[in-house]
Amino acid sequence: MGKPELKIDPELIQQARAAGVNVDYIAERAIRLELQRADPAGAEARARKWAEENAEAIADYNRRIRERGLIGDEFRKW
């Protein structure tokens, strides 16, 4: 599989980056949302795969939160 090729107006990309817009994030997010709309079952499968691949890190994060609490807990008023 070759490198994916996107054809987006280079001037538009330049303007967006100059304005501080994270073009890569926006493009990836838009593609994910469109895939979710176009192929809900596939989106669910990708989400499950991601959760499985990251289960160890998620469990470690949850363990640290249980042990240490959230950053800024001491400042919460609720």
TORKOL-4160 file (C-alpha; in steps of 0.2 Angstrom, whole numbers, padded with zeros to 4 digits, m for minus):
78
<pt num="1" X="0000" Y="0000" Z="0000"/>
<pt num="2" X="0007" Y="0017" Z="m0005"/>
<pt num="3" X="0007" Y="0033" Z="0004"/>
<pt num="4" X="m0010" Y="0041" Z="0004"/>
<pt num="5" X="m0012" Y="0056" Z="m0007"/>
<pt num="6" X="m0023" Y="0071" Z="m0003"/>
<pt num="7" X="m0027" Y="0084" Z="m0015"/>
<pt num="8" X="m0030" Y="0100" Z="m0006"/>
<pt num="9" X="m0027" Y="0117" Z="m0012"/>
<pt num="10" X="m0009" Y="0121" Z="m0005"/>
<pt num="11" X="m0014" Y="0140" Z="m0003"/>
<pt num="12" X="m0028" Y="0135" Z="0008"/>
<pt num="13" X="m0017" Y="0124" Z="0018"/>
<pt num="14" X="m0004" Y="0138" Z="0020"/>
<pt num="15" X="m0018" Y="0150" Z="0025"/>
<pt num="16" X="m0025" Y="0138" Z="0038"/>
<pt num="17" X="m0007" Y="0134" Z="0045"/>
<pt num="18" X="m0003" Y="0153" Z="0046"/>
<pt num="19" X="m0019" Y="0156" Z="0056"/>
<pt num="20" X="m0014" Y="0142" Z="0068"/>
<pt num="21" X="m0026" Y="0129" Z="0062"/>
<pt num="22" X="m0021" Y="0111" Z="0065"/>
<pt num="23" X="m0025" Y="0105" Z="0047"/>
<pt num="24" X="m0019" Y="0087" Z="0050"/>
<pt num="25" X="m0030" Y="0085" Z="0065"/>
<pt num="26" X="m0045" Y="0093" Z="0057"/>
<pt num="27" X="m0043" Y="0082" Z="0041"/>
<pt num="28" X="m0041" Y="0066" Z="0052"/>
<pt num="29" X="m0056" Y="0071" Z="0062"/>
<pt num="30" X="m0067" Y="0074" Z="0047"/>
<pt num="31" X="m0062" Y="0058" Z="0039"/>
<pt num="32" X="m0066" Y="0048" Z="0055"/>
<pt num="33" X="m0083" Y="0057" Z="0056"/>
<pt num="34" X="m0087" Y="0053" Z="0038"/>
<pt num="35" X="m0082" Y="0035" Z="0040"/>
<pt num="36" X="m0093" Y="0034" Z="0055"/>
<pt num="37" X="m0107" Y="0040" Z="0045"/>
<pt num="38" X="m0104" Y="0030" Z="0030"/>
<pt num="39" X="m0099" Y="0014" Z="0038"/>
<pt num="40" X="m0106" Y="0013" Z="0056"/>
<pt num="41" X="m0102" Y="m0005" Z="0058"/>
<pt num="42" X="m0084" Y="m0003" Z="0052"/>
<pt num="43" X="m0082" Y="0012" Z="0064"/>
<pt num="44" X="m0087" Y="0002" Z="0079"/>
<pt num="45" X="m0075" Y="m0012" Z="0073"/>
<pt num="46" X="m0061" Y="0001" Z="0072"/>
<pt num="47" X="m0066" Y="0008" Z="0089"/>
<pt num="48" X="m0066" Y="m0010" Z="0097"/>
<pt num="49" X="m0049" Y="m0013" Z="0089"/>
<pt num="50" X="m0042" Y="0003" Z="0096"/>
<pt num="51" X="m0048" Y="m0001" Z="0113"/>
<pt num="52" X="m0041" Y="m0018" Z="0113"/>
<pt num="53" X="m0024" Y="m0012" Z="0107"/>
<pt num="54" X="m0024" Y="0001" Z="0120"/>
<pt num="55" X="m0032" Y="m0009" Z="0134"/>
<pt num="56" X="m0016" Y="m0010" Z="0144"/>
<pt num="57" X="m0013" Y="0009" Z="0144"/>
<pt num="58" X="m0031" Y="0013" Z="0148"/>
<pt num="59" X="m0030" Y="0001" Z="0163"/>
<pt num="60" X="m0014" Y="0009" Z="0169"/>
<pt num="61" X="m0021" Y="0026" Z="0167"/>
<pt num="62" X="m0037" Y="0021" Z="0177"/>
<pt num="63" X="m0026" Y="0013" Z="0190"/>
<pt num="64" X="m0016" Y="0029" Z="0192"/>
<pt num="65" X="m0032" Y="0040" Z="0194"/>
<pt num="66" X="m0039" Y="0028" Z="0207"/>
<pt num="67" X="m0023" Y="0029" Z="0217"/>
<pt num="68" X="m0019" Y="0048" Z="0215"/>
<pt num="69" X="m0035" Y="0056" Z="0210"/>
<pt num="70" X="m0036" Y="0069" Z="0196"/>
<pt num="71" X="m0025" Y="0084" Z="0194"/>
<pt num="72" X="m0033" Y="0099" Z="0202"/>
<pt num="73" X="m0045" Y="0089" Z="0213"/>
<pt num="74" X="m0040" Y="0099" Z="0228"/>
<pt num="75" X="m0047" Y="0115" Z="0218"/>
<pt num="76" X="m0064" Y="0108" Z="0214"/>
<pt num="77" X="m0078" Y="0115" Z="0223"/>
<pt num="78" X="m0091" Y="0102" Z="0218"/>
